[in-house]
Amino acid sequence: MRAALTIALLFCLLTPGAAADPRAAFYGTWGTAQQCAGEPIKRGGTVPAEPFEIDEGWLRHGKIWCRLRWFPVETDGDGARSGARASCGEDAVRPYSLRMVLQGGTLTLKWDIFQSTGPLERCVAG
C-alpha cells in the first residue's frame, strides 16, 4: 500500500501539468459590465444584475444553481471550447446542455434552449 502511494506521488511530481485542470480557464466570475458592478437590472430598481460564477462542479447565476458534468476541453491558439451537462434548479431540476466558448478573453454560454449569453468579461474584484 505504501509503495503504491509513493509511486502515485512521484508520478504527480514528475509530470508537471498532469494534475492541472484544463477547465480552470472557465472558472471564475463572468458578466457584463453591469453584472460585474452589481448595478440594478432596471434604472432606479433594487434588484442587482448578477454575474455568472463557474467552478469545477457548478455554475451559479443569481439564485439559480446548476450542477455541471463537464465535457472535454478543446484548445487552440486563441481560446478554448468545452461544454457540460447542467442540472439546474432546486425543487424541479431541469437538464440542459451547455456549450462554453472562451475566445479573446471573453466567454459565451450557449444553452440548448436556443439562448446565448455573452460575450461576458471576467469580473475583477474591487
C-alpha positions in Angstrom: 0.0 0.0 0.0 2.8 2.4 0.9 4.6 1.6 -2.3 1.6 2.4 -4.4 1.1 5.7 -2.7 4.8 6.6 -3.2 4.6 5.8 -6.9 1.4 7.9 -7.3 3.0 10.8 -5.5 6.2 10.5 -7.6 4.1 10.4 -10.8 2.3 13.7 -9.9 5.6 15.4 -9.0 7.5 14.2 -12.1 4.8 15.0 -14.6 4.1 18.7 -14.3 0.7 19.7 -15.5 -0.7 16.2 -15.0 -2.8 17.4 -12.2 -3.7 20.8 -13.9 -7.3 21.1 -14.7 -7.9 22.2 -18.3 -11.3 23.6 -17.3 -9.7 26.1 -15.0 -9.7 28.7 -17.8 -13.5 28.8 -17.5 -13.6 29.1 -13.7 -14.3 32.4 -12.1 -16.9 35.2 -12.1 -18.1 36.3 -15.6 -20.5 39.0 -16.6 -21.3 42.2 -18.5 -20.0 45.5 -17.0 -23.5 45.9 -15.4 -23.4 42.4 -13.9 -19.9 42.7 -12.6 -20.7 46.0 -10.9 -23.8 44.7 -9.4 -25.9 47.6 -10.8 -29.7 47.3 -10.7 -31.3 45.4 -13.6 -33.6 48.4 -14.3 -32.8 52.0 -13.7 -34.0 53.0 -10.3 -34.6 49.4 -9.4 -33.5 47.5 -6.3 -32.7 44.0 -7.9 -29.0 43.9 -8.8 -27.7 42.3 -12.0 -25.9 39.1 -11.1 -22.8 37.7 -12.9 -22.2 34.0 -13.6 -19.9 32.1 -11.2 -18.4 29.0 -12.6 -16.3 26.4 -10.7 -15.3 22.8 -11.0 -18.7 21.3 -10.4 -21.2 24.1 -10.6 -22.5 27.3 -12.2 -24.4 29.9 -10.3 -26.4 32.8 -11.7 -28.2 34.8 -9.0 -30.2 32.3 -7.1 -30.1 29.6 -9.8 -27.6 26.8 -9.2 -26.5 24.3 -11.8 -24.5 21.1 -11.2 -22.0 20.6 -14.1 -20.8 17.4 -15.6 -18.1 18.6 -18.0 -17.2 17.6 -21.5 -13.6 17.5 -22.7 -11.9 20.9 -23.3 -10.6 21.7 -26.8 -8.0 24.5 -27.1 -6.5 26.5 -29.9 -4.2 29.5 -30.1 -6.9 32.0 -29.3 -9.1 30.2 -26.8 -10.9 27.1 -25.6 -14.2 25.4 -26.0 -16.0 23.0 -23.7 -19.4 22.2 -22.5 -21.3 20.4 -19.8 -24.5 18.7 -18.9 -26.1 21.2 -16.5 -28.8 20.2 -14.0 -30.4 23.4 -12.8 -32.9 24.2 -10.1 -33.9 23.1 -6.6 -37.3 21.5 -6.4 -37.8 20.8 -10.1 -34.3 20.1 -11.6 -34.1 20.6 -15.3 -31.3 19.2 -17.5 -29.6 21.4 -20.1 -26.8 21.1 -22.5 -24.4 24.0 -22.2 -21.6 24.9 -24.6 -18.8 27.3 -23.5 -16.7 29.3 -25.8 -13.7 31.3 -24.4 -12.1 33.4 -27.1 -10.1 36.6 -26.9 -10.7 36.9 -23.1 -14.5 36.8 -23.4 -16.8 33.9 -22.6 -20.0 33.0 -24.4 -22.5 30.5 -22.9 -24.7 28.7 -25.4 -27.7 26.9 -24.0 -29.7 24.1 -25.7 -32.8 26.3 -25.3 -31.6 28.5 -28.2 -30.3 31.1 -25.9 -26.8 32.5 -25.9 -25.3 34.6 -23.1 -22.3 36.8 -23.9 -19.8 37.9 -24.6 -19.0 38.0 -20.9 -15.9 39.5 -19.4 -14.1 38.2 -16.3 -15.2 40.2 -13.3 -12.4 41.9 -11.4 -12.8 42.0 -7.6 -12.6 45.6 -6.5 
